[in-house]
Amino acid sequence: MKTILSFFALGLLSLLAASLTTEGYAAESYPTRPVKIIQPYPAGGPVARVLAQKLSEQTGGQFYVENLPGAGGSIGAGAASKAPSDGYTILMINQDFVVQPIIKSKVPYDAFGGFAPVGLVATAPKNEDAAARLPGEPFSRSRR
């Protein structure tokens, strides 16, 4: 986990350094003000808070988490989409980010063109489960 967070921080800083190539911003160091990490789910998951803590330690800046739950993550994603594109608002997402526009008629953000990926923070295994009484074989047997 520590390695993933370090790579994320390095990727974030590299991306931001590359975007600040104009003379007006070149003398500024990042971050010069607090950076909001929007977590579009209820408080309780440690990943965003650990990320904020590590980024604060590594950059000397202030990173903080704001939980904006609701509508399968759409409320937080919508708030992030309205924030200025200046690197001071980061959105933590999972697969719901791209699923919501597919299953809902309208979401307050553009999942496929409104955001730029910064880095991978964590991965988690996923299971596909079904009731044992359903016909068919498990994936492990059907792949042989």
C-alpha positions as CSV (number, residue, x, y, z in Angstrom):
1,M,0.0,0.0,0.0
2,K,2.8,2.4,0.9
3,T,4.5,1.8,-2.5
4,I,1.2,2.5,-4.4
5,L,0.7,5.7,-2.4
6,S,4.3,6.8,-3.1
7,F,3.8,6.2,-6.9
8,F,0.5,8.0,-6.8
9,A,2.1,11.0,-5.1
10,L,5.0,11.0,-7.6
11,G,2.5,10.7,-10.5
12,L,0.4,13.5,-9.1
13,L,3.4,15.8,-8.7
14,S,4.7,15.0,-12.1
15,L,1.4,15.7,-13.8
16,L,1.0,19.0,-11.9
17,A,4.6,20.0,-12.7
18,A,4.0,19.4,-16.4
19,S,0.8,21.4,-16.3
20,L,2.5,24.4,-14.7
21,T,4.9,25.2,-17.6
22,T,3.7,28.7,-18.3
23,E,5.8,31.5,-16.9
24,G,3.1,32.8,-14.6
25,Y,3.0,29.6,-12.7
26,A,6.5,28.3,-13.0
27,A,7.8,30.0,-9.9
28,E,5.0,28.5,-7.7
29,S,5.5,25.3,-5.8
30,Y,2.7,22.9,-5.4
31,P,0.6,23.0,-3.3
32,T,0.4,26.7,-2.3
33,R,-3.0,26.2,-0.7
34,P,-5.0,23.3,0.7
35,V,-5.9,20.5,-1.7
36,K,-9.4,18.9,-1.4
37,I,-9.7,15.2,-2.1
38,I,-13.4,14.5,-2.8
39,Q,-14.5,11.0,-1.6
40,P,-18.0,10.5,-3.1
41,Y,-18.9,7.9,-0.5
42,P,-19.7,8.0,3.3
43,A,-16.8,8.3,5.7
44,G,-15.3,5.0,6.9
45,G,-12.9,3.9,4.1
46,P,-9.3,4.6,5.1
47,V,-7.7,4.9,1.6
48,A,-8.5,8.6,0.9
49,R,-7.5,9.7,4.4
50,V,-4.2,7.7,4.3
51,L,-3.6,9.2,0.9
52,A,-4.2,12.8,2.2
53,Q,-1.9,12.2,5.1
54,K,0.9,10.8,2.9
55,L,0.6,13.5,0.3
56,S,0.7,16.1,3.1
57,E,3.8,14.6,4.6
58,Q,5.6,14.2,1.2
59,T,4.8,17.7,-0.2
60,G,4.6,19.8,3.0
61,G,1.2,21.0,1.8
62,Q,-2.2,20.4,3.2
63,F,-4.4,17.7,1.7
64,Y,-7.8,16.9,3.2
65,V,-10.7,14.7,2.5
66,E,-14.3,15.9,2.0
67,N,-16.9,13.1,1.9
68,L,-19.8,13.9,-0.5
69,P,-21.9,10.7,-0.5
70,G,-25.1,10.0,-2.4
71,A,-26.5,8.8,-5.7
72,G,-23.8,6.1,-6.1
73,G,-21.0,8.6,-6.1
74,S,-22.7,11.0,-8.5
75,I,-23.0,13.9,-6.0
76,G,-19.3,13.9,-5.2
77,A,-18.3,13.5,-8.9
78,G,-20.7,16.3,-9.9
79,A,-19.1,18.6,-7.3
80,A,-15.6,17.7,-8.6
81,S,-16.7,18.4,-12.2
82,K,-17.7,22.0,-11.2
83,A,-14.3,22.7,-9.5
84,P,-11.7,24.6,-11.3
85,S,-9.1,22.5,-13.3
86,D,-6.2,23.8,-11.2
87,G,-5.0,20.7,-9.4
88,Y,-6.5,21.7,-6.0
89,T,-9.5,19.3,-6.2
90,I,-8.9,15.6,-6.6
91,L,-11.7,13.1,-7.0
92,M,-11.3,9.5,-5.6
93,I,-13.3,7.1,-7.8
94,N,-14.0,3.5,-8.3
95,Q,-16.0,1.6,-11.0
96,D,-19.2,3.3,-10.0
97,F,-17.8,6.4,-11.7
98,V,-18.3,4.9,-15.2
99,V,-21.3,2.7,-14.3
100,Q,-23.5,5.6,-13.2
101,P,-23.8,7.3,-16.6
102,I,-24.7,3.9,-18.1
103,I,-27.5,3.0,-15.7
104,K,-28.9,6.5,-15.1
105,S,-30.5,8.8,-17.7
106,K,-28.6,11.8,-16.4
107,V,-25.5,12.4,-14.1
108,P,-24.0,15.7,-13.3
109,Y,-20.6,14.9,-14.8
110,D,-18.9,13.7,-18.0
111,A,-17.2,10.4,-17.1
112,F,-15.5,9.9,-20.4
113,G,-14.2,13.3,-21.2
114,G,-14.6,15.6,-18.1
115,F,-11.7,14.3,-16.0
116,A,-8.0,13.5,-16.4
117,P,-6.7,10.4,-14.6
118,V,-3.8,11.1,-12.2
119,G,-2.9,7.7,-10.7
120,L,-3.9,4.3,-9.3
121,V,-4.1,4.5,-5.5
122,A,-5.3,0.9,-4.7
123,T,-6.7,-2.2,-6.1
124,A,-9.1,-4.8,-4.7
125,P,-10.2,-8.3,-5.7
126,K,-13.7,-8.7,-6.9
127,N,-15.9,-11.8,-6.9
128,E,-18.7,-12.8,-9.2
129,D,-21.1,-14.9,-7.2
130,A,-24.3,-16.7,-7.9
131,A,-26.6,-19.0,-5.9
132,A,-25.5,-22.6,-5.9
133,R,-28.9,-23.8,-7.1
134,L,-28.5,-22.0,-10.5
135,P,-27.7,-24.3,-13.4
136,G,-24.2,-24.1,-14.9
137,E,-20.7,-24.7,-13.7
138,P,-18.3,-22.4,-11.8
139,F,-16.0,-20.3,-13.9
140,S,-13.0,-22.3,-12.7
141,R,-14.4,-25.5,-14.1
142,S,-15.8,-24.0,-17.4
143,R,-12.4,-22.5,-18.4
144,R,-10.6,-25.8,-18.5
